[in-house]
Amino acid sequence: MFHALIDIGSNTVRLALYQIMNGQAEMVLKKKNALGLAACIDNNSVSEVGVNMLMDVLRDYRRFLDSFSITRVDGFATAALRSAENGKAIIQQIKQEIGFDIRILSGEEEATYDFIGATHGQESRDGVLIDVGGASTEVIVFYDNVIAHKVSLPMGSLSLHRMYCRDILPTTEEIGEVIREAKDIVEHEPALAFLHSAEITGIGGTMKGAAALYSQLYGKPEENASGGIPMNAKRLPDMITRYLKDRVQGEEDLAKYFRAAADRLHTLLPGLAIVEAITEHFGADTLVYSDSGVREGFIHGEILK
């Protein structure tokens, strides 16, 4: 049978279609819209323009699902609607006008599904998992595949871009402010104090863009045993500084950035600044990108359980 999953994120909205057979789920189709809801928040509420854009996207998803008589639909929303004062009202509007039941995940729930998605089927191990979203960043510390700490940090790639950057690419001064803000938030989170990890696994769009840019700049590294793409964390500052607005960029370098970050040109550098702050805090030498995350965790944690 087919089962659709709608993910309303702070930066993108996605419709993923899974075929579920014999207790297994295979994603057979994905639609993505770079909506940027976190940039549509004014006075702690999603603006009317933002709500209308979201409703238009969801109506398009409804028409698509109805065309194929797909009736099994679940959905969730993360930081943008979670933090918005009118988030619950928007969820009710979606239900009334379109018929989708959308659940707003708490930061703790989002972190849990991130963890389930990234570690499902793996052998027991210790580590740190991060998911840099548009308006929040989830950090999960685990030992023997059991969560020890999970934290939702109040910063994301889109929210920090909106806060400090005036153009698509930040200047040296602006990225400095982003990095200082990110480091301050990480360092003042009690649950992360005195924790160290040589390797950090990252999921989500920022880390996907980071892995793509890393491959463009330095050559694609071989996948590790878990199927992830490892990156040298010490190269993060170079990945950030060579694309700042007030630095001279060669055409070939810019072409690599366009290839890697086509749908997140304005958010990738702030996202990398968050990743840099976290890796520095943990003393990590290696970053590993994993292609499984919150949607896969939701499937395994809620639909296949």
C-alpha positions in Angstrom: 0.0 0.0 0.0 1.0 3.6 -0.5 1.5 5.9 2.5 2.2 9.7 2.1 4.1 11.8 4.6 4.1 15.6 4.7 7.0 17.4 6.3 6.4 21.1 7.0 9.9 22.4 7.8 11.2 25.9 8.5 13.0 26.0 5.1 11.2 23.4 2.9 7.9 21.6 2.6 8.1 18.0 1.4 5.7 15.3 0.3 7.3 11.8 0.5 5.4 8.8 -0.9 6.3 5.4 0.5 5.3 1.9 -0.6 4.8 -0.2 2.5 5.1 -4.0 2.0 6.0 -6.8 4.5 6.8 -4.3 7.2 9.3 -2.4 5.1 8.9 1.1 3.6 10.4 2.2 0.3 10.2 5.9 -0.7 9.0 5.9 -4.3 8.5 9.7 -4.9 9.3 13.0 -3.3 8.1 16.5 -4.0 9.9 19.5 -2.4 9.0 23.2 -2.2 11.6 25.7 -0.8 9.0 27.8 1.0 11.2 29.4 3.7 8.5 29.7 6.4 11.0 30.8 9.0 11.6 33.9 7.0 7.8 34.6 7.0 7.5 35.1 10.8 6.7 38.6 11.9 6.0 39.5 15.5 6.2 35.8 16.5 3.5 34.7 14.0 3.6 33.4 10.4 2.5 36.2 8.1 -0.5 36.0 5.9 1.7 35.7 2.9 3.5 32.8 4.5 0.2 31.1 5.4 -1.1 31.5 1.9 2.0 30.1 0.3 1.9 27.1 2.6 -1.8 26.5 1.8 -1.1 26.7 -1.9 1.6 24.0 -1.6 -0.6 21.7 0.5 -3.5 22.1 -1.9 -1.2 21.0 -4.7 -0.2 18.0 -2.6 -3.9 17.2 -2.0 -4.7 17.3 -5.7 -1.7 15.0 -6.5 -2.7 12.5 -3.8 -6.4 12.5 -4.9 -5.4 11.9 -8.5 -3.9 8.6 -7.5 -6.6 7.8 -4.8 -3.9 7.8 -2.0 -5.8 8.2 1.3 -3.2 7.2 3.9 -1.5 10.5 4.8 0.4 11.6 7.9 2.1 14.9 8.4 4.2 16.9 10.9 5.6 20.4 11.3 8.8 21.4 13.0 10.3 24.6 14.4 8.6 27.3 12.3 5.1 26.4 13.3 6.2 25.1 16.7 7.5 28.6 17.6 4.8 30.6 15.9 2.0 32.0 18.1 -0.5 31.2 15.3 1.0 27.7 14.6 -1.9 25.8 16.1 -4.4 28.0 14.3 -2.6 27.2 11.0 -2.8 23.5 11.7 -6.6 23.8 12.3 -6.9 25.8 9.0 -5.1 23.1 7.1 -7.4 20.4 8.6 -10.6 22.4 7.8 -9.7 23.6 4.3 -7.5 20.7 3.0 -8.2 17.8 5.2 -4.7 17.0 6.3 -4.0 16.1 9.9 -0.7 17.8 10.7 1.0 17.3 14.0 3.4 19.8 15.4 6.5 18.0 16.8 8.1 19.2 19.9 11.9 19.7 19.8 12.3 16.5 21.8 10.1 14.5 19.4 11.9 15.8 16.4 15.3 14.8 17.9 13.9 11.4 18.7 12.7 10.8 15.1 16.1 12.2 13.8 17.8 9.5 16.0 15.6 6.7 14.9 16.0 7.5 11.3 19.7 7.9 11.3 20.5 4.8 13.5 17.8 2.3 12.4 19.3 -1.0 11.5 22.8 -0.1 12.6 25.0 -1.9 15.0 25.3 -0.5 18.5 27.6 2.5 18.8 28.2 5.8 20.5 28.1 9.2 18.9 26.6 12.6 18.3 23.9 13.4 15.8 22.9 16.8 14.6 20.2 18.2 12.3 20.5 21.8 11.3 17.1 23.0 10.3 15.8 26.3 9.1 14.8 27.6 12.6 16.2 25.1 15.1 19.1 22.6 15.5 18.6 19.2 17.1 21.6 17.7 18.9 21.4 14.1 20.1 24.2 12.4 22.1 23.9 8.6 22.4 25.8 5.7 23.9 25.3 2.1 22.7 22.5 3.4 20.4 20.6 4.7 23.4 19.9 8.5 23.7 21.7 10.1 26.6 21.0 13.8 25.8 18.7 15.4 23.2 18.6 19.2 22.8 16.7 21.5 20.5 18.8 24.6 20.1 16.9 27.9 19.1 18.9 28.6 16.0 18.7 27.5 12.3 20.3 28.3 9.0 17.3 30.4 7.8 16.7 32.2 11.1 20.3 33.2 11.5 20.5 34.4 7.9 17.4 36.5 8.4 18.8 37.9 11.6 22.3 38.9 10.4 22.6 38.8 6.6 21.4 41.5 4.2 22.1 39.6 0.9 22.2 36.1 -0.4 25.8 35.6 0.7 26.9 37.0 4.0 29.9 39.3 4.4 32.9 38.6 6.6 31.4 40.8 9.3 28.0 39.2 9.0 29.3 35.6 9.1 31.3 36.6 12.2 28.1 37.6 13.9 26.4 34.3 12.9 29.3 32.3 14.2 29.4 34.2 17.5 25.7 33.7 18.0 25.9 30.0 17.2 28.9 29.5 19.6 27.2 31.4 22.4 24.0 29.3 22.1 26.0 26.0 22.0 28.3 27.0 24.9 25.4 28.1 27.1 23.4 24.8 26.7 23.9 22.9 30.0 23.1 19.5 28.6 26.1 19.8 26.2 28.7 20.9 28.7 31.9 18.9 29.0 30.9 16.5 26.2 33.3 15.4 23.5 33.2 13.3 20.4 35.7 12.7 17.6 33.0 12.2 15.0 29.6 13.9 14.5 26.9 12.5 12.2 24.7 15.1 10.4 21.4 14.7 8.7 19.1 17.1 6.9 19.4 19.7 4.1 22.3 21.7 5.5 24.5 18.6 5.9 23.4 17.3 2.5 24.5 20.6 1.0 27.7 20.5 3.0 28.5 17.0 1.7 27.8 18.1 -1.9 30.0 21.2 -1.6 32.8 19.2 0.1 32.8 16.8 -2.8 32.9 19.7 -5.3 35.8 21.4 -3.6 37.9 18.5 -2.4 36.8 15.4 -4.3 34.2 13.0 -3.1 35.5 10.9 -0.1 34.8 7.2 0.0 31.7 6.2 2.0 32.4 4.8 5.5 31.2 1.5 6.8 27.7 2.8 7.7 27.2 4.3 4.2 27.8 7.9 5.3 30.1 10.4 3.6 32.9 11.5 5.9 34.3 15.0 5.9 37.3 16.6 7.5 35.8 19.1 10.0 38.9 21.3 9.8 37.9 22.3 6.3 34.7 24.0 7.4 36.3 27.5 7.8 37.6 27.3 4.2 34.2 26.1 2.9 32.6 29.2 4.6 35.2 32.0 3.9 35.7 31.3 0.2 32.0 32.1 -0.5 31.7 35.3 1.5 30.2 38.3 -0.4 33.2 40.6 0.2 35.8 38.0 -1.0 36.8 37.6 -4.6 35.2 34.4 -5.9 36.4 32.8 -9.1 33.8 31.6 -11.6 34.7 28.0 -11.1 34.4 28.2 -7.4 31.0 29.8 -7.7 29.9 27.1 -10.2 30.8 24.5 -7.6 28.7 26.4 -5.0 25.7 26.6 -7.4 25.9 22.9 -8.1 26.0 22.0 -4.5 23.6 24.4 -3.0 21.1 25.3 -5.7 18.1 25.3 -3.4 19.8 26.8 -0.4 22.2 29.4 -1.7 21.3 31.8 1.1 21.2 29.4 4.0 24.1 27.0 3.5 26.8 29.3 4.9 24.9 30.2 8.1 24.1 26.4 8.4 27.8 25.6 8.1 28.6 28.2 10.7 26.3 26.3 13.1 28.0 23.0 12.2 31.4 24.6 12.8 30.3 25.9 16.3 29.0 22.4 17.2 32.1 20.5 15.9 34.4 22.9 17.7 32.4 22.5 21.0 32.7 18.7 20.8 36.3 18.7 19.5 35.2 16.7 16.5 37.7 15.9 13.7 35.2 14.2 11.4 31.7 14.9 10.1 29.6 12.2 8.5 26.6 12.9 6.4 23.7 10.4 6.7 20.8 10.4 4.2 18.2 9.2 6.7 16.5 11.5 9.1 13.3 12.7 10.7 10.9 11.4 8.0 12.5 7.9 8.1 12.4 8.1 11.9 8.7 9.0 11.8 8.0 6.1 9.4 9.8 3.6 11.6 8.6 5.1 14.9 5.0 5.7 14.1 3.8 3.9 11.0 5.8 0.7 11.0 5.9 0.2 14.8 
